[in-house]
Each structure stands twice: as structure tokens, then as C-alpha cells.
Amino acid sequence: MTDDIELRAYHLYLGRGATHGHDLDDWLEAERQMLEGIRKNKASLRLALAFGLLKEPADR
């Protein structure tokens, strides 16, 4: 996941015109965006399970 955050932060950096001095801001924003995406996917999965669109994985 760290690699994904690093890549997203780099894209944010490029999106700002590659100006220096905002590395921590870019990293934290990238991290926030990644975690938000995970939360949304988790919520979608819960809804799919609740409505029977997916079967819950068997206990291992």
C-alpha cells in the first residue's frame, strides 16, 4: 500500500506543477485518498453481502 500512496503523492506533486516544499502535504493527501477508497470498497462489499449478491467466504 505504501507504493500506491507514494505513486498517488507523486501524481499530486505533478498536478501542482512539480513545485517543491509540499511533500508531506502530498503524502498525507494521498494517504487520505487511498484510505477513503478502501472505506468505500468495504462499504460496497458489505452492501453486496447484505443483499445476497455475494456469498461470504468460508471460514478457513
N, C-alpha and C positions, 0 to 999 in steps of 0.2 A: 504494500500500500504506500510505503514511503516513496517508491519510484513514481507512482501515479501522482502523488502530491507534488513531488519535485517537477514533473513534467507540466502539471497544471500551473504551478507557480511561475515556471519559465514562460508559459503562454501569457500569463497575466503581465509579466515583465515586458514581453514583446508588444503586448496590446497597449501598453503605456508609452510606447516609443523607445523601449530599451533604455529608459533613464535609470541611473543608479541611485542607490540610497533607500530603496523600498523593499529590500529583500525579505525582511521579517514580515512586513505587511502582506507581501505577495504570498509568502509561505502560509501565514495564518488564514488568509482568504481562500487559498487553495484547499487547505485542510477543512475549513468550514464547508466549502462546496462539496468536497468528497463525502464528508460525514452526512450532509443533507441528502445526497444521492443515496447513500446506504439506508438512511431512515425511510425515504420514500419507497425504495425497493422492498424493505422489510414490511412496510405497511401494505403494499400491494400484495405481497405474498400472504400476509395474514388474511386479507380480504378474499383472495382466491381460495385459500384453505377453508375459510368460513362458509363460502358459498359452494363448496364441493367441486371447485374447478380443478383442484389438485388434490392428490392424496398425500397425507402426511407420511414422511419417510418412516420406515420400520425401525424400531429400536435395534441398535447394533450390539 
